[in-house]
Amino acid sequence: MIIDVHSHLQFPNFEKDLNEVIERAKQAGVIFILCSGVDHDTNIKALELSKKYNIIKASLGIYPLDAVGLGHYDDTSHQTDIMDVEEELKFIEKNKDNIIAIGEIGLDYSPKVDPKAEEQKEVFWKCIKLAEKIKKPIVVHTRKAEKDCIEILESSKLKNVVLHCFTGNMKLVKKAEELGFYLSIPSIITRLKHFQEVIERVSLSNILTETDAPYLSSIPNQRSEPADIKETIKIIAKIKNITEEETEKIIFSNYQKIFLKN
């Protein structure tokens, strides 16, 4: 009953062995993988994978840095062409029946150059309004912008919100919990105490699991993949002092509430 609510299996890191990655996931007990797009090309590929593999569902997104021409994925070192946000929003809406979420979307103030915060906020709001319109959950990326992100989400009508790899302080973590948002815990919990503390402080009814594959591996300098969540479950169960089976059931129930009951 293991779930991965945030991955990028359409990225080049998985071109050579995706079938094996999927098989390892199934062997580990993974029954659901949400593949998130970040731009037009990866959105298309997420849709393609969701049609090819029953275990994969698609989430189409607009990465905040791409939206304002500040880099691609985690590369914030150079300017890129600014994405046609309006066209991508139309594409997402056109495919509303083929997706179960919008994301990843959000805010990212990490670039050393001007992060164009106001422009990012404008794009984020447009994505939120679309999610409200087509009644889809959102998967949110926020880096060094956690406070602004929570404030925007609080003023929206959305409740089905997944905060992917949320590294805000514990005050913001608790605020997210109070708002009914879900925090998805990456495999890097094995070596990052922040996420262990999140599990200690937050109710399991607000917790989901993710990999952000190929990123955030439990092992330094190694690709992550959905099967890794088995180890995440072990750590969560130990911290909460419950069985792994109970942990899986609770998180699976959370997944059902947010993604299957819209």
N, C-alpha and C positions, 0 to 999 in steps of 0.2 A: 504493500500500500504506500510505497515511497513516491514522493512527487518532487519535481524540479520546476519551480515556477519562474526561473529565469536562466536562459542559456542562449548561446549563439552557435548552434551546431552547423549553421550555414557558412561560418567563417572558414577561410582557407585552411586553418589548423586541422580540419576534419575531412578534407577532400579525399585523402587516401584510404581512410579506414572507418568511415562513418558506419557502415554495416556492423563492424566489429564493436564499435562504441555502443550502438543500439543494443546489440546482443548482450554485452556486459551489463548494461543498465537493466535489462530484463532479468538477467541472472541474479542481480543484486536486489530485485524486488521493486524496481522502479516501474510505475504504471502510467506515468504522465510526465511529459516534458514540454514546457512552454518555450518556444523558440522565438526570441524577440528580435525584431528588425531595428535598425538605427538610421537607415536611409533608403532610397528607392530600390537600389540593387539588393540590399539585404532583406528588405520587405518582400520583394518578389521571391527570393530564395526561401524565405521562411514559409511562404504560401506553398511553394513547390514541395518542400519537405513534409508539410502537413498532409499533403495529398499522397505522398509516397509511403509514409510511415504512420500507422494508426496511433502509435504512442505519442506522436508529436502534434501539438496544436500551435497555431500561429498567433503572434501578437505583433502588430505593425506599429512602428515608432518613428520618431523624429528626434535624433540625438541633439541635445541642446547646443553643443559646440558646432556641429555641422550646420545647424539651422542659421547660425550667424557668421559662418565662414571662419571659425577659429580652430580648425583641425578636424581630424577624422578619428573616431573611436578614442583611444587614449593618447593619440599623438596631437599635442597642443603646441607644437613647435613652429607651425607655419600657417599662413593664411590659405584657405581653400576657397573654391567658388561657393557662394552662398546658395544653399538649397532653395528650391522653389517650394516654399512651405505651403502655399495655397494649393498648388497642384498635388502635393503629397497628401494633404488633408482630404482632397477630393478622392484620391486613390484609396485611402483608408476607408472612407465612407462607402465607396463603391464596393469594397470587399467586406463589408460589415458582416455578411452572412458566412464568411469563410474564416473569421477570426473569433477569438474568445476574449481578447483584451486589446487595449491600445498601449503601446510602450516598446522600447523604453522612451520616455519623455521626461522632462524635468528641467533642472538648473545645474550649471557647473561653473563655478567661479575660480577654477584652478589655474587657468592660463596666467602666465606672468605679465602678458600684455593686458590691455583693458578687456575684461571678460564680456563687455557689452551686456551688462546685467539687465537693463531695462528692455532691450530687444529680446533677450532670452525669456523674460517674464511675459512679454507679449505673445511669444510663440507658445509658451507653456499654457497660457490662458486659452488660446485658440484650441489647443489639444484637449484641454479640460472640457471646454464647451462642446466639442465634438463628442467626447465620451458621454457627456450628459445627454446629448441629442440621440445617440444611437444605443445608449444604455449598455455601455461596456465598462468593465473594471479598467483601471490604469496601473501600469508598472512604472514606478518613478525612480529616476536616477537623480541623486543630489550629492554634489561634492563641493565642500566648502561653501554651501549655500543652504544648509539645512534649515536655519531659522526662517529665511524668506520662503522656502518651499512649504514648510508647515503652515505659515501664515496664509499663503495663497490657497492651499488645500482646505484650510479651515473655513475660508470665506466662500468656498465653492459648495455645490450641492452633493458632491460625490462622497460616498461612504465606502465603496468597494475600491480601496486604495492599497496597493502593495508597495511598501518602501523597500526597494531593492538595496541590499548591502548598506543599510543606513548607519552612518558613523557619527551622527550628531551626539551631543552630550546627553547624559541620562535625564536631564530635565526635559529635553526635546523628545527623547524616547518615551518617557511617561506621558507627555502631551499627546504624542501619536497614539498611544494606547488608549488614552481617555477619549480621543476622537473616534475610536473604533477602527483605526487603520491596522494593517497587517505588516509585520516586519519579517522579511525573508532573510534567513540566516545562511550565509555561504559556507562552503567547505573549509574556508580558512579559519573557522572557529577553532580548529585543532591547534592553532598557534597564535591566535589573536584574542587576547583577554577581553577586549571590548565586547565581542559577541557572546562570550561566556557570561559576562556581566548582564548583558541584555536578557539572556535566558534566565538568569537568577532573579531579575527584577520584574519581568513582564509575564503576564498570564500566558499559558500555552494556547489559549483560545485566540491569541493575536499573533501567533507564530506560524511561519511557513518555512520551507527549505528550498535552497537554490544552489547552483554552482557558479553562475556567471561564466560557464565554460566558454572559452578555454582559460579564463582568468581565475584568480583567487584560489589556486590549488592549495590543498592541505600540505603539499610537499613543495618546498621552494624550487623555483625554476623548472617546474613540471606542469604540463597541461592538465587542467581539471576536466572531468567528464561526469555525467549524471550518476554513474555507479558510485562515485565518491560520497554521495549523500548517506550511504549506509553508515559511514564513520560519524557523520554529523549527528545522525539519530542516536548513536551510542553515547555521544557526549551530552546531548540534550537530556536523554533519559537519566544519565548519571547525575547531572546537576539537579534535575527535578525529582530525583529519587523515585522513579517509576520504571516500569519495564519498557524495553524497546517497542514491544507490540502496542502498549498503551500510547506511547509517544507517536508512533506511526498513525494510529487510529485518530487521535486528536488532530494531528496536522492534516490528515486526509479529510476529516470533517470540515476543517477551516477552508481547504481548497474547494470543497463542494459548495460551501456557503458563498464564496466570492465569485467562483467561475461558473457554477452550474445552476445558480438560482437567480438569474437576472430577469 
